[in-house]
Amino acid sequence: MNEISRPNNLDAFWMPFSANRSFKASPRLLARAEGMFYYTNDNREVLDGTAGLWCVNAGHGRREIVEAIQKQAAVLDFAPTFQMGHPIAFQAAARLAEILPAGLDRVFFTNSGSESADTALKIALAYHRARGEGQRVRLIGRERGYHGVGFGGMSVGGIGPNRKQFGATLPYVDHLPHTHAPEHNAFSKGEPAWGAHLADVLESLVALHGADTVAAVMVEPVAGSTGVLVPPAGYLKRLREICTKHGILLIFDEVITGFGRMGTNFGAERLGVVPDLMTMAKGLTNAAVPMGAVAASEAIYSAIVDGSPAGIELFHGYTYSGHPLASAAAIASMDLQRAEDLPGRARAMEPYWEDAVHSLRGLPNVVDIRNAGLIAGIELQPRAGKPTDRTVRVFQRCFDAGLLIRTTGDIVALSPPLIIETPHVDRIVKTLGDAIRAEAA
Ligand SMILES: Cc1ncc(COP(=O)(O)O)c(C=O)c1O
């Protein structure tokens, strides 16, 4: 056991999105990881059912990525990208542009999904302003959407607890309804047949506010953090049509749906809709170094860049935009994704995955199961008067039995590394099923 695996004081670290008091009273510490597994500080093997946080798509500790980071750190640890450049940031952007949907080939680097969301929203506003439509300031998100924790993403996002604690959100924001209606789409496999018409609410919002005030609509192709809501068949195409009709930019938040998780490079490809802006993070570097990105169309880039007077064209950026270590990790990770055809592996595994997770139907308190790509959500009946209690306990049971799952509200969300094999799928479903049954007893 090394020093890192033995913290002796848990006080200082104010943990994000965590129940700090209960965690510190009974900590769960992951000390190392390899392939499909984490190992706890007491060396217990834990199967990773969540690819960390939807991000370690190629599995843990990949040598190719580790070596690329080590090599880069020795050559150039840091150099600014404000009015300066270093080769590897340009290489990473060009490499990413190769796999982005056709039409999206300009890349702005950030350090996280949250920064990507706020960056995309700001680019949308700057784009309209550059074209002389500065009155387009309204941003439309969707109920239950998650776009990180910056003020832009929090405001356009639609998860109540993430907003209510802070009071102040951005003005000029409205929301589409979410697409979950268990009476119509419970236990759907893949895209639910019911619900495309919910996209038409965008027409109503446009009529209410005036098309010439709306800058952008931002949605996740598959909403993840709220507990896996797969878009109804035809829904995103309808959103695309309405946005195009009214000159509104469509932003896809592909922070979890990117880099193979949907069986394609991006959710946009799988769902057959190309947005104007796309946000990314997580799987971009296989999570080995923080990095996010926003992809924009040439039209958006040139409206802002070519349309500005000489000098800085976009007053936005992060010290670490295109950080050399992150760029190295991104290139190595995208190379690995291509060499091992991770999107293809996810696609090939999807039918087995779908059958396996839907086999939990009929267990006590399972009220819905939904899936797309290598993602699944299993919704449990909340315990009367004690929301989230059931899933918190299922989570602990799984962890004790050697499986990491994620819970959000009363929903279990699964998103394993894309290198998963069928025995891992079986183990996830068996361990989770046992925990759900035990919690019903
Ligand atoms: C769709 C989506 N957008 C944004 C984010 C925020 O990413 P980060 O935590 O890297 O800021 C997440 C994180 O889960 C996400 O799922």
The ligand as an ORCA input file, in Angstrom:
! r2SCAN-3c Opt
* xyz 0 1
  C     -24.216     16.313    -20.512
  C     -23.227     16.879    -19.553
  N     -22.817     18.146    -19.704
  C     -21.925     18.690    -18.877
  C     -21.394     17.977    -17.842
  C     -20.429     18.630    -16.904
  O     -19.165     18.124    -17.073
  P     -18.026     18.450    -15.983
  O     -18.403     17.733    -14.747
  O     -16.772     17.921    -16.656
  O     -17.980     19.932    -15.816
  C     -21.781     16.653    -17.651
  C     -21.237     15.854    -16.537
  O     -21.702     14.790    -16.227
  C     -22.730     16.089    -18.525
  O     -23.170     14.837    -18.356
*
